[in-house]
Each structure stands twice: as C-alpha cells, then as structure tokens.
Amino acid sequence: DPWGAVRAAVRHHNPASRVPLEVAFAAHTAGGWYAARSEAPADTYAEWDVDGPIRPDGLPDLDQDQPLPRCVRTVVRGHTVYESEDA
C-alpha cells in the first residue's frame, strides 16, 4: 500500500511527526533507491490513476478523504510486469 504509507506520513496522528507530501513521496520513492545506494532506472516506474484533486506539483491531494491512487501499470526495466484490466 505505497500511497497508504505516504498518506500516513502526511496525516500522522501526532502533528509534530507529520511531513509535507512532497517529502513523504520523495522518501517513499527515490529514498528507497538512495538507501540501497543505487540510482533509480528511468525505465522502471508505476502509473497511477488518481480519483480526486491534483496539486499544482502533480501529486494527488492526500489531505482529503478520497480514494488513494490506484496502480494501473508497473514497468520494470522496460517490461510491463503488471497492468490492470481497466487500464
């Protein structure tokens, strides 16, 4: 549940522990590659369907009570490894 983890960081029950959405997103994506001391390959990514408002920076507005983004396709090193039936 990657977006659930991001939303949990943004909406932490302790306000002092909350982080901005862009920080939570970076930590959950590029941060993992950084921790592994590796660069994220440009041909490895996921595509998401967002049902709700999008912020000016392109990230979904997770402060609202709306469905989390839904993965519609995952590509690993240029090869599609997952594609939803309604993509």
C-alpha positions in Angstrom: 0.0 0.0 0.0 2.5 2.6 -1.1 0.1 5.6 -1.1 -1.3 4.5 2.2 2.2 4.8 3.7 2.7 8.2 2.1 -0.7 9.4 3.4 0.2 8.0 6.9 3.3 10.2 6.9 1.4 13.2 5.8 -1.6 12.7 8.2 0.3 11.2 11.2 -1.7 11.2 14.4 0.9 13.3 16.1 1.1 16.6 14.3 4.7 17.1 15.2 5.6 13.9 13.3 3.8 14.9 10.1 5.8 15.6 7.0 4.9 17.5 3.8 3.5 15.4 0.9 6.5 16.1 -1.3 8.9 14.9 1.4 6.9 11.7 2.1 6.6 11.0 -1.7 10.4 11.5 -2.2 11.2 9.4 0.8 9.0 6.6 -0.4 10.3 6.6 -4.0 13.8 8.0 -4.6 14.6 7.5 -0.9 14.5 3.7 -1.3 16.9 3.8 -4.2 19.2 6.2 -2.2 19.1 3.9 0.8 20.2 1.0 -1.5 23.0 3.2 -2.8 21.6 2.8 -6.3 20.1 5.1 -8.9 16.5 4.6 -9.9 16.5 3.3 -13.5 14.5 5.6 -15.8 12.7 2.5 -17.4 11.3 1.3 -14.0 8.1 3.0 -12.9 4.5 2.7 -11.9 1.5 4.5 -13.4 -1.3 5.6 -11.2 -5.0 6.5 -11.7 -6.0 9.4 -9.4 -9.6 9.9 -8.5 -9.6 13.3 -6.9 -7.8 16.7 -6.9 -4.3 17.0 -8.1 -1.9 19.6 -6.6 0.0 22.1 -8.8 3.1 19.9 -8.4 1.3 16.9 -9.9 0.9 14.9 -6.7 -2.6 13.9 -5.5 -4.1 15.9 -2.7 -3.9 13.3 0.1 -5.1 15.7 2.8 -8.7 15.0 1.6 -10.7 11.9 2.4 -10.8 10.4 -1.0 -9.7 7.1 -2.5 -6.0 6.6 -2.8 -4.4 6.4 -6.3 -4.8 3.0 -7.9 -1.9 1.4 -9.8 -2.8 0.7 -13.4 0.6 -0.3 -14.7 4.1 -1.3 -13.4 7.1 -1.4 -15.7 10.4 -2.9 -14.6 13.5 -2.2 -16.8 11.2 -1.5 -19.7 9.0 -4.6 -19.4 5.4 -4.3 -18.2 5.0 -6.7 -15.2 1.5 -5.6 -14.2 -1.4 -3.9 -16.0 -4.9 -3.6 -14.5 -7.7 -4.9 -16.6 -9.3 -1.5 -16.9 -6.1 0.4 -17.8 
